Amino acid sequence: MKKLTKLISLTLAIILTFSVCLVPAFAESERTIDKSGFATDYPYIFVHGMGGWSPSNEFYKFSPYWGGGLSISDTDLIAMLNEQGIETYAPAVGPLSSAWDRACELYAQLVGGTVDYGEAHSKEHGHDRFGFTYEPIMGESWNLEDKLNLVGHSFGGATVRLFTSLLAYGCEEEIEATGKDTSALFTGGHDSIHACITLSAPHNGTQVSNMLYDLTGPYYVIVMLYNIIGTFLGNDFLVFSLQMGHFGLTPKQDEKRAKFSFDSIRNYYESGDNCYYDMTLRGAAELNESIKLSENTYYYSYTTEATKTDRFGKQLIYSTVTPIFYISSGMLRLSEGKTYDGVTIEGEWAVNDGIVPLRSAKYPLCDEATALNYEDSVASGKTIESGRWYYMNPLVGTDHFDFCGTKDYPTSFEDFYYSMIETVNSR
């Protein structure tokens, strides 16, 4: 049984990281965004999830992460929104990096300049303090005063949440480590994020990550594969750049090839500074301890539900979902009734979108006391307030990748985002 679990875990990790499945893409909607109810009109920054890619990657031309999902498609949501007059950008953060490292990379791409992972953080996790250098993605350096809306899909949710918290409250450890040389990302005092929106985000982790990360052997093999890619193929491989140069697993910006290193492979795993650990239940809980709600930011979470209860009382995934989720949802099914990091998998911890439990995607458990259902709040005439989570009713019958364009929604894929933007910009 242990050998079978290891095989499943290894297969899942490779598929989630490198799979490109040919699934249907859908036609563009005729509807336009209704701006008549807009109270605000700030730029949108879309942050991809684990294993994601952006318009800066060559593959995006054939399969846009935002619009094509895992399909060969000419439906590019970012271009579509810009055509509608909604200023929109989609940076490329480390597809396999931790929420912290991704937040630092997001910051560098917004303001322009070299990624600063922080002196304290880098020493603690044994990697370089500085990373790639970028031109500002918005054309001009962001001044940290003009408001932005952040949208994070999947692990992009943790990225935008942490980014928002760091801007507002900073990080005392980094200030103590570098004083006047501290990156503005870590100094706090920046009330600049109007809305933080998450799509199928594992706010509280997923037991799939536990099942993978806690099997040390297969995990080492996966990380070794990344280092081999960086050694023989350089930074850009198939879909995206792995962007693991600060760990020495892939080339730094001025290098063509990395060096194969067992020390780098071991450190990447043992440091816990990676997406796999951050998405375990314990890793997500630790991350949540460091993230605070910004009092002037609106928080919205959107979820999907791809399973239904079968005659045995367990969650069975719909046959119409993206095929790669047959494996991960099967693992979630096997986890029902078991306990991971002190959490018993039952109820909304069992219901899932193919890889993320509904209980995890709704809102961070640390913010449960103030979280409200958005539809119920609107129906009862309550004022939508900043500084608290509003979770939408789940989109039943849709899966984790459907936010990327792999399925038509009740009206259309584009319609979902148009409605989301109308909601966010209405206040």
Secondary structure, DSSP 8 states (H G I E B T S, - for coil): -HHHHHHHHHHHHHHHHH-----------S-----TT-S----EEEE--TT---TTSGGGGTS-TTTTTTS-----HHHHHHHTT--EE-----TTB-HHHHHHHHHHHHH-EEEE--HHHHHHHTS-SEEEEE--TTSS---S-S-EEEEEETTHHHHHHHHHHHHHH--HHHHHHHGGG--GGGT-----EEEEEEES--TT--HHHHHHHT-HHHHHHHHHHHHHHHHHT-SEETTEE---GGGTSS--TT-S-----HHHHHHHHHH--BHHHHTSHHHHHHHHHT----TT-EEEEE-EE-EEE-TTSSEEE-TTS-TTHHHHHHHHHHHTT-EETTEE--GGGT-BSSSSBHHHHH--GGGGGG-EEHHHHHHTT----SSSEEE---EET--TTGGGTTS--SS-HHHHHHHHHHHHHT-
